[in-house]
Structure formats: structure tokens, C-alpha cells
């Protein structure tokens, strides 16, 4: 099992400057229908595709990165 900190460290290696993109990490997801498509038993990392100070100029959605809690493999990485 990987910890939340390890999941965040993996995400930092995959996404440049993730700290500037409004990153959130959780081991649960809401009951939103769109989110129900995400893999189960993951660390769910969500972030903006642009830095937060440029967010008002962007029309992109939130990007989800799902990392397996077991081994840290990327199971999903895209915008919903």
C-alpha cells in the first residue's frame, strides 16, 4: 500500500508544477455520475491543467489522475 504522501510524490514526478495547479488528493470520490467511471481503490489526484493564476483564461475542466493504492501505478489520467 502506498501512502497519500507517496501518491503525491508520484504525481509531482508526472505533472510539472502540480503545486501551482490547485492540486487536491483524496482516497474517496463523490457520488457524481461522471466520477463513478474512475477506477476504485485509488488515490484520486485532481488538478487544473493550467496554473491557478491563469484559470480565468482557461475553459478546461479538471484533470484526474488515479494512482493504485496497492502499487502506485497510474490507472487513469485525463479530463472527465
VOVEXFI-255220 format. One line per field, with one value per residue: x, y, z of N, C-alpha, C in turn; residue in one letter; residue number from 1. Coordinates in steps of 0.02 Angstrom, whole numbers, plus 50000, padded with zeros to 5 digits. Layout:
N
n.c1: [X_...] $
n.c2: [Y_...] $
n.c3: [Z_...] $
ca.c1: [X_...] $
ca.c2: [Y_...] $
ca.c3: [Z_...] $
c.c1: [X_...] $
c.c2: [Y_...] $
c.c3: [Z_...] $
code: [A_...] $
pos: [NUM_...] $
END
This chain:
80
n.c1: [50042_50024_50058_49968_50058_50160_50087_50064_50196_50226_50135_50189_50304_50252_50171_50219_50252_50139_50097_50060_49941_49821_49805_49723_49705_49638_49566_49441_49294_49167_48987_48957_48899_48987_49110_49098_49147_49281_49425_49419_49479_49591_49711_49651_49694_49666_49673_49701_49725_49799_49902_49841_49835_49806_49685_49562_49572_49556_49461_49459_49424_49433_49573_49596_49696_49723_49793_49846_49814_49881_50006_50045_50033_49982_49816_49721_49715_49661_49549_49382] $
n.c2: [49941_50111_50271_50427_50533_50471_50449_50581_50620_50538_50592_50721_50692_50658_50764_50920_51058_51040_51087_51218_51210_51197_51075_50931_50794_50636_50491_50454_50473_50583_50559_50590_50561_50562_50543_50415_50332_50321_50222_50105_50100_50190_50324_50480_50607_50770_50909_51070_51099_51209_51337_51405_51546_51576_51525_51590_51620_51505_51370_51240_51082_50994_50890_50719_50608_50446_50344_50184_50115_50008_49985_50105_50125_50211_50221_50293_50443_50585_50714_50726] $
n.c3: [50000_49960_50031_50058_50045_49969_49852_49813_49788_49678_49586_49575_49504_49382_49336_49291_49397_49481_49603_49581_49519_49585_49658_49724_49833_49869_49948_49922_49819_49758_49742_49612_49448_49336_49399_49445_49351_49369_49416_49553_49725_49735_49746_49721_49623_49586_49476_49402_49227_49198_49277_49432_49435_49305_49279_49253_49120_49054_48984_49016_49095_49251_49283_49312_49401_49436_49552_49590_49748_49792_49720_49663_49527_49378_49344_49280_49188_49142_49078_49135] $
ca.c1: [50000_50061_50027_49947_50119_50192_50046_50078_50264_50219_50101_50237_50350_50215_50142_50262_50223_50071_50081_50032_49880_49764_49801_49687_49714_49591_49557_49370_49266_49097_48938_48945_48897_49049_49165_49088_49185_49350_49441_49410_49537_49645_49720_49623_49728_49633_49709_49685_49777_49838_49913_49783_49832_49783_49624_49508_49582_49551_49395_49471_49397_49481_49607_49600_49749_49707_49851_49829_49837_49924_50075_50059_50026_49932_49760_49680_49743_49630_49493_49317] $
ca.c2: [50000_50174_50323_50487_50570_50437_50463_50649_50621_50509_50643_50775_50668_50651_50828_50976_51114_51022_51128_51281_51194_51184_51003_50901_50722_50604_50420_50443_50516_50600_50517_50618_50508_50563_50517_50344_50296_50316_50158_50100_50087_50232_50393_50522_50672_50814_50971_51110_51092_51272_51364_51438_51617_51582_51487_51629_51623_51436_51338_51169_51052_50966_50829_50669_50558_50394_50302_50124_50116_49949_49991_50172_50129_50257_50183_50340_50511_50627_50757_50694] $
ca.c3: [50000_49961_50073_50023_50028_49913_49793_49793_49759_49611_49545_49562_49452_49319_49316_49309_49435_49504_49661_49557_49480_49629_49668_49780_49833_49914_49936_49908_49767_49771_49708_49547_49397_49297_49439_49457_49299_49390_49447_49626_49767_49711_49768_49668_49620_49538_49468_49343_49176_49195_49344_49461_49419_49236_49274_49224_49048_49028_48986_49027_49155_49300_49263_49365_49400_49485_49566_49628_49818_49803_49695_49636_49454_49351_49317_49241_49189_49091_49098_49128] $
c.c1: [50044_50022_50006_50009_50156_50153_50059_50147_50264_50188_50148_50287_50317_50193_50188_50223_50152_50050_50047_49964_49821_49752_49762_49698_49669_49589_49483_49348_49193_49051_48919_48947_48960_49105_49157_49125_49258_49363_49432_49477_49599_49655_49699_49655_49693_49671_49686_49741_49821_49850_49852_49778_49812_49716_49567_49514_49572_49479_49401_49440_49453_49509_49610_49657_49732_49767_49828_49856_49885_49996_50092_50055_49972_49877_49715_49714_49715_49575_49428_49268] $
c.c2: [50062_50225_50381_50527_50537_50449_50533_50655_50591_50560_50700_50755_50664_50719_50885_51031_51100_51065_51194_51272_51175_51110_50984_50826_50692_50529_50402_50491_50529_50554_50544_50562_50505_50529_50442_50301_50286_50248_50161_50088_50124_50292_50435_50591_50713_50880_51007_51101_51154_51296_51404_51512_51629_51548_51525_51634_51555_51412_51263_51145_51030_50901_50783_50620_50509_50348_50244_50130_50059_49962_50058_50178_50178_50215_50227_50407_50550_50669_50718_50742] $
c.c3: [50000_50002_50029_50002_49970_49848_49768_49761_49689_49564_49527_49508_49384_49292_49339_49346_49461_49564_49641_49523_49523_49643_49730_49776_49887_49900_49926_49853_49784_49731_49639_49494_49355_49334_49452_49406_49318_49422_49523_49660_49744_49756_49710_49673_49567_49536_49405_49291_49168_49267_49368_49443_49346_49225_49241_49148_49015_49031_48995_49092_49202_49273_49323_49351_49454_49491_49610_49699_49832_49782_49663_49561_49434_49318_49272_49245_49130_49120_49089_49095] $
code: [X_X_X_X_X_X_X_X_X_X_X_X_X_X_X_X_X_X_X_X_X_X_X_X_X_X_X_X_X_X_X_X_X_X_X_X_X_X_X_X_X_X_X_X_X_X_X_X_X_X_X_X_X_X_X_X_X_X_X_X_X_X_X_X_X_X_X_X_X_X_X_X_X_X_X_X_X_X_X_X] $
pos: [1_2_3_4_5_6_7_8_9_10_11_12_13_14_15_16_17_18_19_20_21_22_23_24_25_26_27_28_29_30_31_32_33_34_35_36_37_38_39_40_41_42_43_44_45_46_47_48_49_50_51_52_53_54_55_56_57_58_59_60_61_62_63_64_65_66_67_68_69_70_71_72_73_74_75_76_77_78_79_80] $
END
